[in-house]
């Protein structure tokens, strides 16, 4: 997993690279212009902060989540090696916001409003996702934020449990996707299957026109 973000207006010339979720006991070590964040108990890397990253990647222009190419990741790995860290970053080009299809729906055994959905996504995969939206139904096409997605708010999607039930992603409301003029009422975004095909990356530009 590799989630990267760059926000020079707020954080300066720093690329944040996240490889695993936060843990209760974590620490940092700095070598040259790189800070490694790691799990104290296991020593597993949770991520890196690359300071003055424009010296390494002069073509970073996006603000917020950025999607690095194989060449850019190779440059960062070389910088890690030169600083004395392990070159452990891997490219992840798979889409994190995809069109899914609600194939099954069951009531949560420990909640009066949560549902356990089985959602078909890309690559023939079916995800179990716990959802509390009041408008969810079997047969709908929906927007799935898969594990590794960064929401427009900056929140990250990791595997989790909701009241003891495993959940591997999130079914998104239009406002959670920051779509213009999105309704404020609770409920996930329901997509027209003729316009949004199951398994494809969610087209934010097309989505922005839904409430125009």
Secondary structure, DSSP 8 states (H G I E B T S, - for coil): --EEEE-HHHH-SEEEEE-S---SSEEEEEETTEEEEEETTT--EEEEEEETGGGT-TT---SEEE---HHHHHHHHHHHHHHTS--------S-SEEEEEEEEEEE-TT-SS-EEEEEE-STT-EEEEEE--TT--TT-EEEEE-TT-B-TTS-B---EEETTEEE-SEE--TTTTT-TT---SS---EE-TTTS-TTSB--HHHHHTTT-
